[in-house]
C-alpha cells in the first residue's frame, strides 16, 4: 500500500511538471482531459515528447544516471554529467550543449539537487583545507521507478520504436559507464588546477576505486582489467593530480616511482582485495619480477621496522608479513584476526606464482624473534613449503641464522631443514631483507661464527618488543646447530 501511494504521488509530480511546460491555457485544459492512467504511460509520454534530434542525448544521459545510481552514492554535478554525455557520444568540442539541455530534454525523469562543496585556496595549491563553500547542482534520477521502467522488459518490447530505443540493459550500461570512467581517470594529466567538483577528470578519479570494488567481476569479464591496473599504477601521471586524503586512489604512500609498475599495481590490488584484477596482473609477471622488484613505500613511523627503521625499501614478498605496512592497529583484537585471515588469502594467492618456498624465506625474515606458535612462519610450514628448496640466494635457515632467531632456527630444523645446506648465487635476490646475499655459499654455522648479526637488538629494546628473546647468545645457537650435525665451510662456486 505504501509503495502504491508513493507511485501515485510520483504520478502526480510528473503531471504537474508536464502541465507546467505547456504554453497556453487551452493546451493545459486539453492535457487535463487526456491524463495518463499509469506511471508507465506517463513515462512513455515524456519520452515521446522529446524532440527527435535530442533523443540520443537524452538516452545517454539516462543511461549514465542509471549506472551511477547503482554505486549507492557519488552523484555527479550537472557539468560532469554533461561532459560525460558529450564525451561518450563523441560530440565535437564546438557543440552548443549546456546544462539546461539536460533539464529540458529529460524533464521530470531527472532531479537537480543543490549541494554545497568546498572551495580551495588558489594561493596555496598544496593546502588540503577549504577556505569557503560554493553551491553546485548534482543530478540524479528523479525516482527509483524511472530506472525500473527503463530497464524493464516491457519497455524493450514496446511496439513503438521511440520508446524501445530508451530501453536499458543493466550489464551494458554498467560496462559502458565503467569504461568511460576508468579511461577518463587514467588519461587525466597532472594539473596545478585546484580540486573541482565540476571536473570530469577529478570525478572519475574519485569514484574509480569504488566502481572497481563494486563491479570487479563485470570489468574483468569485459576486458577492463588492464584499465583497473592502470588506475592504481603509482607511476601514472593521473596520480599527480591534487586530491583530498579521503579520495586518494592508492593504498600505499610510494616514496619513489617503482621500476616495475605492474608489480606495484599488483601490491595495490592485494591491499584493496581486488582478487580478479590481481589475477590479470599475475598473468603478465613471472616469479623473478615479483620477487626482485624493489618497492619503496612510506610506513607509519610510530611503528618502525625492527630491522630497517630508517628505510622504506621492501618487496612484494615482505609486504604481507610486516605490521608496519598492512596489519593495522594492534589494539583491536577483532581487526587483527580479520587482517590475519586476509593476509593468509593474499599469501596463498601469490604462492601460485612465486612458490611457497620463496614465501617461507620472507616469513623467516619478518619473523623478528616473534612467538613461533600461530605465526605466519608456522602456517607456511604447515602449507607444505619445502624447507630445503632454495629458489632465493639464501636458504631459510641461513636467513634465520643471520637474524639470530632461535625460534625460527628450531622450527626449521624440526621440519627437516638440512643444517649444512647452502644457497645459490643464481637464486632470487630479495630486496629489503637487510640480509647479505654474499653469504649464500657459507654454511649456517660459518655464518653464525663469522658474519655480524642482521638483527639490531638495540632497536628492539627501545621498542620493548620481545626484549628477553634478543639476548640469545651465539653459543646457544652454535650448540643448536652442532647438535644437528652442522659443519663450518664455504661451498665452491
N, C-alpha and C positions, 0 to 999 in steps of 0.2 A: 504493500500500500504506500509506504513512504517513497519507494523508488518510482512508483506511478505518479505520485504527487510532484516529485522533482521533475519528471519528464513533462508534466502538464505546465509546470512553472517555466521550464525551458522553452516549451512550445510558445507560451505567451510572450516571453522575451523576444523570441525570433519574430513574431508577428509585429510587435511594436517597432523593431528595427526595420523590418521590411516596409511598414507603413510610413515610417519616418523618412524614408528615402524617396517617397513619391512627391511629385511636384505640383499637384493640384488637388483640390477637394473632390472633384469628380473621380479622379483616379483612386483616391482613398475610399470613397463610397463604393466604387466598383470592386475594389480589393476586399472590402469587408463582406461583400456578398459571395465571395469565392474563397473564403479561408480554407486552407488545407485541414483535413481532419486529424492527421497523424504527424508525428515529428519527422518520420521518414519522408512524407510528402512535402513537408516544409523544407527539409534539406535539399530535396530534389529541385524545388522551385528556386532556391537560392543558387544552386549550381547552373540551372538553365538560364538564369538571369545574367550570368557572367558573359560579357561580350566574347565573341569567337577569338579575337586577337589576344585576349587576356587569359584564355583557359589554360594554356601550357604554364604560364607564370603562376597562376593560382594553384594548379595541380601540384607543382613542385613545392610551392610554399606549404601547402597542407601536408605533403609527404614528409618534408623535413620536420615540421612541428610534430607530426605523429611519431616519427622515430625518436625525436628528442624527448618526448613525454615518457618514454619507457625507461629513461635513466632515473626517473624519480626526483629530478631536480635540475639544476644548471639551466634555467631558462635563459634564452639569448635575448639581447636587445634587438630592437627593430632594425637598427643599422646592420648588425651582424647577420640577422636573418635575410635581409635584402641582399647583402654581399654573397651569402651562401647560394641564394636562388640564382643570382646573376652568374656566379661562377659555375654552378652545376649545369646551367643551360648554355654555357659558353657564349653569353651575350656580350657583344663588343663593349669596350670601356666607355665609348662615347654615347652610351644609352641615356635615356631620359627617365628611367625608372627612379622612383623615390619611395620613401616610407609610406606616403599616403596611398600609393597604389596597392599596398598590402591591405590597408583598411578598406579601401573602396572595392576591390575585387573579391575579397574573402568575406566581407561583411561581418555578420554575427557568428560566423564559424570560428573566428579568432577573437582573442581578447588582448587589449593593450593594458598592461599593469604598470603603473608608475612605481619607481623604485629609487631610493637614494643610494648612490655609490660614492666611495671615497675619491677625492681628488688629491694628487700628489704634488709636492713642491717642485716646480720646474728648475729652481735654483740649486736643488740638492738631489741629483738623479740617483744617488746611492741610498737615499733615505727610504725606509720601508714604512714610515709613518705618514698618514694622510693629513693634510692641513685643512681640508674643507670637504664638503659633500656636494654632489650635483645630482639633479634628477634625470633619469632616463626612463624610457618605456621599454618594458620587456614584453614579448609576445608569446602567448601560449594558445593552445586550442581552447575554445570557449567552454567546452563541456565534454565529459567523457563519451557522451553519445555521438559526438562528431566523429571521433576515431572509430567507434563501433560501426557507425553507418558506412564510413569509407572503406573499412576492412571487411565488411560483411559480404557473404557470397551473393546475396540478393542484389547488391549494388553492382557486382561484377557481371551478373547475369541479366542486368536490366536491358530491355529491348531498345531503349533509347541510347544511342552512342554518346550523346552529350553527358549522360550520367555514368555509363560504364567506363568511360575514359578516366574518370576520377577515382575508380576503384583502386585500392592499395593492397599489396601483398606484404605482410609484415616482415618476412625474412628479406624480401627485396629492398624495402625502404631502410631497414637496419644496415644492410650491406652497403648500399649506395651512400647513405649518410656517413657511415663509419669510414668508408673510403675517402670521402671528401674531407672529413675532419682530420684523419691521420696524415694525408698528403699535404693538406694545408699547414698542419703543425710542423712537419719535418722540413717543409720548404721555407718556413719563416727564417728571416735573416736577423743577425744582430742589429740592434737598434738602440739609439740613445733616447728614443721617444719614451715617455713615461707610460706606465700601465694604463690601458684604455679599455673600458667596458665595451666600447663600440668597435674594437679591433677584432676582425675575424681571426687573425693570427693568434692574438692573445687568448681568445675564447677557445680556439681549438687546442692550444697548448694546455689550457686549464683543464679541459674535460677529457683529454686523450687517455689518460691512465684509467679514469673511471669507466670510460667506454670499453677499454680492453678488459677490465675486470668483470664487466657485466656480460660481454659478448665474445669472450675469447674463443670459444669453440667455433662460433659462426665465422669469425675473422680468419682463423687458421684454415677452415674448410674452404674459404673463398679466396685463398691466396694472398691474404693481407698480413701474414706473419712477419714478412720482411719489413713492412711498414711499421709494425709494432716494435720490432727490434731497432729500427731507425729512430723511433721516438725516444728510446732510453739509451741511445748511443751518447756517451758523455762528450764525444768529440764533435757532435753535430753543432752547426752554427746556431741552431734554434735554442741551444742551451744558454746562449749568451744574452738572451732577452731578459728584461727585468721582470721578475715575477715575485709575488709575495711568498714568504716561507710556507704558508698553508697551501700554496698552489705549485710547489716545486714538483718537477717531474721525477727527478732522480732520488732514490732512497739514500744513496751514499753521497758524501762530500768528496769529490775527486780532487786530489792535490795537484796532479798533473794529468795531461792528456794521455790516455792509455795507448800503448803501442799496438794493441790488437783490439779494435773497437768491438768486435763480435764477442770476445771473451768478457769485456766489460759489460756489454749488454746482457750477456748470459747471467752475470752476477746480479744485475738489476732484476732480471726475470725471477731468479730464485728468491730474492728479497721480497718481491711482490707476489710470489706464489703463482706465477704465470707458467704452469707446467707445460702446456701445449706449445706456447711460444718458445719456451726453453728447448723443447724437442727440435724445433726448427733451427735454433742456434747450434745445437749439438751436431746436427747433420753436416754443418759446414766446418766443423772443427775436429782436429784429431787430439789424441791424448797429450802429445808434446806441446801443442799450442796452449791447451788449457792449463797444463801444469807449469810451464816455464814462463808464461806471460806475467810480468810483474804488475801489480796493481798498487797504486799509491792513493790511499784513502785516508781521510781525516778520521780521527777517533775521538771519543769523549775523554778529555784529559783528566777528568775526575777518576777515571778507571784506566790508567795507562797499562800497557802490556808489561808483564813482569820481566820479560827478557829484552824487549825492544821498546822502551817507553819513549825514546826520542825520535823514532822513525815511524812513518806510516806505510812502509813497504810491506806488502803481503802478496798473496796469490789466491786463486780461487779455492785451492785445496785447503789452505789455512783459514779461509774466511769463515767457514762454518763451525770452527772449533773455538773461535776467540770470542769471549764475552764482551770485549771492547767494541765489537762490530755488530753482532746480531742478537745476543741473548737477552737484551733488555734489562730492566731493573731487577735487582736481586731480591728486593724486599717483598715482592709479590709472588708468593709461592705458586698460586694457581697459574699465573702467567708463565712462570719458569717451566712448569710441567708442559704447558701447551707449546712453548717455544722449543723445548727439548724434543717433543714429538715431531714438530715441524722440521727441525734440523735433521732428524733421522730420515725424514722423507726426502729432503734435499740431498743428503749424502747417498741414499740408495739410488736416487735418480742419476746423480753424477757418476756413481760407480759403474754404470753400464758402459761408460766411455773411458774413464781413466783407470778402472780396476780397483778392487778392494785393497790391494797391496800398496798402491800409492797413497790411498786414504789412510792406511794404517800408519805410514810414516808421519803424515800430518797429525794424526791423533796423538802420536808419541811426542811430537814437537810441542803441541799445545796442551799436553798433559800437565806440565808445570808442577810436578810433585803433588798433584791433587790426589784425593782419595780414589783408589782404583775401583772400588766396588760401585757399580752402577754408572761408571764413567763411559764416555763415548769410546774410549780405547777398549774397554772390556766388551762393549757392544759390537765393535767392529771385529774383534777376535771371534766373538760368537757367530758372526755372519759368515765365518769360514775363510777369512783372509789368510793367505799362506805367509807365515812369519819368515820363511826362508827365501821367498821370491824377492828379487831386487830390481824393480823397474827404475828406481831412482839411484843417484850416485851412492847414497848411504843406505845401509840396512837399518831397519827399525831399531835393532839392538845397538848398532853404532851410534845412532842418534840419542838413544836413551842414556848411553854411557857418557857421551859428550855433555849431556844435561845433568849428569849425576843423579838421575831419577831412579832411586832404588826400587820403588813400587813398580815402575814400568819395566825395569830390568827383570825383576822377579816374575812378573806376569808373562813377559815374552818367553823367558826360559821355561816356565811351567807349561806354556803352549807349544813347546818343541823347537824354539829358536836355536839354531846352530851357533854355539858360543864362539866359534872360530871363523864364521862366515864373514867375508869382506864384501864391499860394494863394487861398483863398476864405474869407471871413468866415463863410459859411454851412456850411463843412465841419465834420467831426467834430473835437471838441476832445478830444485825447488827454491824460488826466490823468497826472501823474507823470513827464513828459518833462523838466522843467526848462527847456523852451524857451518863448519868448514868442510867443503866437499873435497879439499885436498887430502883429507884423511881417509878417502874411500878405500884405499888398499891396505890400511892399517887394521890389524885385528882389534876387537873391542878392548882386549887387555892392553895392547900397545897404546891405544887412545887414552885409556884411563891413566896410564903411567906417564905419558909424555905430553899430552895436549891439555891446554887450560880448560877449565870448566866454562861451558857456554851459558850457564845459568847464573845470574847475578843475585847472590844471596842477600846483599845489602838492600837491593830494591825490594825484594820480597819482605825483608824485615821491616822496612818503612811502611809497607802496605799491610803489615800484620796478617799475612796470609800464609798459613801452614809454616809458621816460623820454626817449630820444632823439627820439621822434616828437612830443613835446609842444612842441618848440622850433620848430615850423613857424611862420614869420613871416607876418604879414598880407601883406607884399609878395609872397611866393611864391604865396600863394593868389590875390592880386589879378591877378598875371600870368597865372595859370592860367585865371581867368575871362575876362580881357580877350582872351586868345588864342582863346577860344571864342566871342568876339563879345558879351561881356556889356555891358549898359548900366546906368547908375545912375539909377533912377527909382522913384517910388511910383505905383502904378496907382490910378485913381479908384475910388470905391465903385461 
